[in-house]
Amino acid sequence: MKVYIETYGCALNKGDSYIMMTLLKDKGHDIVDSYNQADVIVLNTCAVRLETEERMKQRIKELEKIGKKLIIAGCLVSSQPALVISLAPESSIVGAQSIDKIVEAVESNKREIFLEESKELVTPRIFEGKISIIPIADGCAGDCNFCITKLARKKLRSYPPRNIVNAVKEAVQKGAVEIELTAQDTAAYGLDINYNLVELLKEILEIEGNYMIRIGMMTPELAIKQIDEILEIIKDKRIYKFLHLPVQSGDDRVLKLMNRKYTVDEYRELVKEIRDKIPIVNITTDIIIGHPGEDDEAFQNTINLIKEIKFERIHLAMYSIRPNTRSASMPQVPDSIKKQRMKIANEVYEEVAYSVHSEYLGSNALVLTTELGRKGSIIGRTINYIPVVIKDYDKLGEWINVKITEASFFDLRGKFIQ
């Protein structure tokens, strides 16, 4: 059969889609680029925020009208199965921790419902372009009060190290130059199999080839416990000097309401230790604006932390109620105040990020070209994972020298140096 897979959400969701593609191709099915070409449509959903959920609901209705076999997968299915069934009562559903059932769902002549956690953990052998996204774990060890993903991916499941290493080796052999190791929390990797992230990285680094590893998001509380070992391993020239450490709030009282397991001072100390040992490191974070309990003082504490730490990139999100989470039952911050604070936070973030990027103006940088950009440009990454847009070079998968000529809050612009 010809199968079209449409994916929304985080890198882990994208990795799940590549796993489904791998399983389907192994059974002789074709993956196509458009639902017009397909016999079966698979929608891999996200449920992280209210606006995302609304987009998913709308997309389910649109795809159902096409009249082809529809399979709905991913986090919305696992966290709110009754909602999905009410929207598409004739469609099959596959939960986020049941994706190895995708072949059965595609080949079945009847409606299928797969919500139970599957035992089989498969790594993807398919990627697009020069970037291979490889999930290393599913689920997390935390229990944040605001998080619906915890309901969708209830149990931490670390992929066997050998499967991951083989997936990386095959991706490198096929031409991938960036290996993105992804999970809800990469620092939680191995807690369930008596192993850890650093041991995994050591095994991967035994693979020869021209590639860089990007380590995905890790929670501060678990990063703190193994930071010395993590910093030692990322000194390797094949690992981007990049860490994604979501702080979520700059206020201790709000962090406690969120059920985060660290204080703002502990986060500060973590960042200081990282920068002391690897000064060039790029620290990216996530921040939720308007979580229940965030008053004016708490919001200002978050703004102050953004200015103090000078994050290169921040994923800012306005808090939205997620069903069946503890934060949903707390007294809520009015929408008008959340929107006002979000506007202020975005302005501060753009100022800080532009200031960080401006420091690169006029310098020469070694960049790995990894993906196509807009209007004939390509995008490369510095060794600390800052994106550089290049318009006078057209080859992907190569290390090149560029002169940084422009900066914005989002990226750098550079010219190829012959």
C-alpha positions in Angstrom: 0.0 0.0 0.0 1.0 3.6 -0.4 1.1 5.4 2.9 1.3 9.1 3.7 2.5 10.2 7.2 1.9 13.7 8.4 3.7 14.7 11.6 3.3 17.4 14.2 5.2 18.2 17.4 8.6 17.6 18.8 11.7 15.8 17.5 10.6 12.7 19.4 7.4 12.6 17.4 9.3 13.1 14.2 11.5 10.1 15.3 8.4 8.1 15.9 7.2 8.8 12.3 10.6 7.6 10.9 10.2 4.4 13.0 6.7 3.9 11.5 8.1 4.5 8.0 10.9 2.0 8.7 8.4 -0.7 9.8 6.1 -0.1 6.9 8.9 -0.2 4.3 10.2 -3.4 5.8 6.8 -4.9 5.0 6.8 -3.7 1.4 4.7 -0.6 1.7 5.6 2.6 0.0 5.9 6.0 1.7 4.5 8.8 -0.4 4.8 12.6 -0.1 1.1 13.5 -0.5 -2.2 12.2 0.7 -3.4 12.5 -2.9 -1.0 9.6 -3.8 -1.9 7.5 -0.7 -4.1 4.6 0.0 -3.7 5.2 3.8 -3.2 8.4 5.7 -1.4 8.4 9.1 -1.7 11.6 11.2 0.9 11.6 14.0 -0.5 14.1 16.5 0.8 16.4 19.2 -1.1 17.5 22.3 1.4 19.7 24.2 -0.7 22.9 24.2 -4.3 23.9 23.7 -3.7 25.7 20.4 -1.9 22.5 19.1 -4.8 20.4 20.2 -7.2 22.7 18.3 -5.0 22.4 15.2 -5.1 18.6 15.5 -8.8 18.5 15.9 -9.2 20.6 12.8 -6.8 18.5 10.8 -8.5 15.2 11.8 -11.8 16.6 10.4 -10.1 17.8 7.2 -8.4 14.4 6.6 -11.5 12.4 7.4 -13.4 14.2 4.7 -10.9 13.0 2.1 -12.5 9.5 2.3 -9.4 7.5 2.5 -8.4 5.1 5.3 -7.2 7.3 8.2 -5.0 6.2 11.1 -4.5 8.7 14.0 -1.4 8.2 16.1 0.7 10.0 18.6 0.2 12.0 21.9 -3.3 13.2 21.4 -4.5 9.6 20.9 -2.8 8.4 24.1 -3.7 11.4 26.3 -7.3 11.9 25.0 -8.5 8.7 23.2 -12.2 9.4 23.8 -11.8 12.9 22.1 -10.1 11.4 19.0 -12.7 8.6 18.7 -15.5 11.1 18.9 -13.9 13.2 16.1 -13.2 10.2 13.8 -15.3 7.2 14.9 -14.4 5.2 11.8 -10.6 5.7 12.0 -8.0 3.4 13.6 -5.9 4.8 16.5 -2.4 4.0 17.5 -1.0 5.4 20.8 2.4 7.0 21.2 3.8 4.0 22.9 2.2 1.5 20.5 3.7 2.7 17.2 5.1 -0.8 16.4 1.5 -1.7 15.7 1.3 0.6 12.7 1.8 -2.2 10.1 -1.1 -4.1 11.6 -3.3 -0.9 11.6 -2.4 -0.2 7.9 -3.0 -3.8 6.7 -6.2 -4.5 8.7 -9.5 -4.5 7.0 -11.3 -3.3 10.1 -10.9 -0.4 12.5 -8.1 -1.0 15.1 -7.5 0.5 18.5 -3.9 0.2 19.9 -3.4 2.0 23.2 -1.5 -0.4 25.3 2.2 0.0 25.7 4.1 -2.3 23.2 7.1 -4.3 24.2 9.0 -3.9 21.0 11.3 -0.9 20.6 12.5 -0.2 17.1 14.9 2.4 16.0 14.5 4.2 12.6 16.5 3.4 9.6 15.1 6.2 7.5 15.9 9.9 7.5 15.6 12.9 5.2 18.4 15.1 4.0 21.5 15.1 6.1 19.9 14.9 9.6 19.0 11.6 11.2 16.6 11.8 14.2 17.1 8.8 16.5 14.9 8.4 19.6 16.9 6.9 22.5 14.1 6.8 25.1 10.3 7.2 25.3 8.6 8.6 28.4 10.4 10.3 31.3 11.2 9.9 35.0 9.5 13.2 36.0 6.0 14.1 37.0 5.4 17.8 36.1 2.0 19.1 37.1 1.5 20.9 33.7 2.5 18.1 31.4 0.0 16.2 29.3 2.8 14.3 27.5 3.4 12.3 30.7 -0.2 11.0 30.2 0.6 10.1 26.6 4.0 8.4 27.3 3.4 7.1 30.8 6.5 4.9 31.2 10.2 5.5 30.7 11.4 3.1 28.1 15.1 3.3 27.1 16.0 1.8 23.7 18.7 -0.9 23.8 22.1 0.6 23.3 23.0 -1.8 20.5 19.8 -0.8 18.6 20.8 2.9 18.9 24.4 2.3 17.9 23.4 0.3 14.9 20.9 3.0 13.8 23.6 5.7 14.1 26.1 3.5 12.2 23.6 2.9 9.3 22.6 6.6 9.2 26.3 7.7 8.9 26.9 5.1 6.2 23.9 6.5 4.3 25.3 10.1 4.5 23.8 11.6 7.6 26.1 14.3 9.1 24.0 15.3 12.0 22.7 12.7 14.5 20.0 14.1 16.7 19.6 11.9 19.8 16.1 12.7 21.1 13.9 11.8 24.1 11.6 13.6 26.4 14.6 13.7 28.7 17.9 12.4 27.4 19.4 12.6 30.9 16.9 9.9 32.0 18.2 7.5 29.4 19.1 4.2 30.9 17.5 4.6 34.3 15.3 1.6 33.6 18.0 -0.6 32.1 21.0 0.1 34.4 22.8 2.2 31.8 23.2 6.0 31.2 23.6 8.6 28.5 27.4 9.0 28.8 27.9 5.2 28.4 25.7 5.3 25.3 27.6 8.3 23.8 30.9 6.5 24.4 29.6 3.5 22.3 28.3 5.8 19.5 31.6 7.7 19.3 33.4 4.4 18.4 31.7 4.8 15.0 34.0 6.3 12.5 32.8 8.9 10.0 32.1 12.6 9.4 29.2 13.4 11.7 28.1 15.5 14.6 25.9 14.5 17.5 23.2 16.8 18.9 22.1 15.8 22.3 18.4 16.5 22.9 16.6 18.0 25.8 17.5 17.0 29.4 15.9 18.0 32.7 18.1 20.1 35.0 17.6 17.8 38.0 18.9 14.7 36.2 21.6 16.7 34.3 22.9 17.9 37.7 23.5 14.3 38.9 25.8 13.5 36.0 27.1 16.8 34.8 30.8 16.1 35.2 30.6 13.1 33.0 28.4 14.8 30.5 30.7 17.8 30.2 33.7 15.5 29.7 32.1 13.5 26.9 30.8 16.6 25.0 34.4 17.9 24.7 34.7 15.3 21.9 34.9 17.1 18.6 32.0 15.2 17.2 29.5 16.4 19.7 27.9 19.9 19.4 28.7 22.2 22.3 25.0 22.5 23.0 22.7 21.7 25.9 18.9 22.1 26.0 18.0 22.6 29.7 14.4 23.7 30.3 14.2 26.0 33.3 10.4 26.6 32.8 10.3 29.5 35.4 12.7 31.8 37.1 10.7 31.7 40.3 11.1 29.0 43.0 7.5 29.2 44.2 6.2 28.6 40.6 8.8 25.8 40.1 7.4 24.1 43.2 3.8 24.5 41.9 5.0 22.9 38.6 6.5 20.0 40.6 10.0 20.7 39.1 12.7 19.2 41.2 15.3 22.0 41.4 15.6 25.6 42.5 16.5 28.6 40.5 19.9 28.8 42.3 20.6 25.2 41.5 19.9 26.0 37.9 22.2 29.0 38.0 25.0 26.9 39.5 24.5 24.2 36.8 24.8 26.8 34.1 27.9 28.4 35.7 29.6 25.0 36.0 28.9 24.2 32.3 30.2 27.6 31.1 33.2 27.5 33.3 34.3 24.2 31.8 33.1 24.8 28.2 32.9 28.6 27.6 31.6 28.3 24.0 28.6 26.2 25.1 25.2 27.2 23.8 22.5 26.8 26.4 18.9 26.7 25.2 15.9 26.6 27.4 12.1 26.3 27.6 9.9 28.8 29.6 6.2 28.7 30.4 4.6 32.1 30.8 1.5 32.4 33.0 1.5 29.0 34.8 -0.9 29.0 37.8 0.6 30.9 40.7 2.7 33.2 38.6 2.2 36.7 40.0 3.9 39.9 38.9 6.9 39.2 41.1 7.3 35.7 39.8 7.1 36.9 36.2 9.7 39.5 36.9 12.0 36.9 38.4 11.7 34.9 35.1 12.5 38.1 33.1 15.5 38.8 35.3 16.8 35.2 34.8 16.5 35.5 31.0 18.6 38.7 31.1 21.1 37.2 33.6 21.8 33.9 31.9 21.6 35.2 28.3 20.1 32.1 26.7 21.0 31.8 23.0 17.5 30.4 22.3 14.3 30.2 24.3 11.2 28.2 23.5 8.6 30.4 25.1 5.1 29.1 25.6 2.0 30.7 27.1 0.5 28.3 29.6 -2.7 26.6 28.5 -4.8 24.2 30.5 -4.2 20.6 29.6 -7.0 18.1 30.7 -6.3 15.7 33.5 -3.2 17.5 34.7 -2.8 18.9 38.2 -2.1 22.4 37.0 -5.5 22.5 35.4 -7.2 22.4 38.8 -5.2 25.3 40.2 -6.4 28.9 40.2 -5.6 30.3 36.7 -3.8 33.5 35.6 -6.3 35.5 33.4 -5.7 35.2 29.6 -5.3 39.0 29.2 -2.4 39.0 31.7 -0.8 35.9 30.2 -0.8 37.6 26.7 0.6 40.8 28.1 3.4 38.9 29.9 4.1 36.8 26.8 4.6 40.0 24.7 7.1 41.3 27.2 8.9 38.0 27.5 9.2 37.7 23.7 10.6 41.3 23.4 13.2 40.6 26.2 14.2 37.2 24.6 14.7 38.8 21.2 16.9 41.5 22.7 19.0 39.0 24.6 19.3 36.6 21.7 20.2 39.4 19.3 22.9 40.6 21.7 24.4 37.0 21.9 24.4 36.6 18.1 25.8 40.1 17.5 29.0 39.0 19.3 29.7 36.8 16.2 29.6 39.7 13.7 32.8 40.0 11.6 34.2 36.7 12.9 35.0 33.6 10.9 33.2 30.4 11.8 33.5 26.8 10.9 30.1 25.5 9.9 28.6 22.1 9.0 26.0 22.5 6.2 23.0 20.4 7.1 19.8 21.5 5.5 18.2 23.6 2.7 17.0 27.1 3.6 14.7 29.5 1.8 15.2 31.1 -1.6 18.1 28.9 -2.6 20.1 29.3 0.7 21.5 26.5 2.9 21.7 26.3 6.6 24.8 25.3 8.5 25.5 24.9 12.2 28.5 26.2 14.2 30.1 23.8 16.6 27.8 25.2 19.3 24.8 24.7 17.1 23.9 28.2 16.1 22.2 28.3 12.7 24.0 30.2 9.9 22.2 31.0 6.7 24.5 30.9 3.7 23.5 32.1 0.2 26.7 31.6 -1.8 27.2 27.9 -1.3 25.1 25.0 -2.3 26.6 21.7 -1.0 25.2 19.9 2.1 27.1 17.7 4.5 30.4 19.7 4.3 32.5 21.7 6.8 33.1 25.2 5.4 34.5 28.4 6.7 32.2 31.4 6.6 32.5 35.1 7.6 29.5 36.2 9.7 28.1 39.3 8.1 24.6 39.7 9.7 22.8 38.7 12.9 19.2 38.5 14.0 17.7 37.2 17.2 17.0 33.9 15.4 20.1 33.1 13.4 23.4 34.3 11.8 24.1 35.1 8.1 27.4 34.3 6.6 29.5 34.3 3.4 31.5 31.4 2.2 35.3 31.9 2.5 37.1 30.3 -0.5 
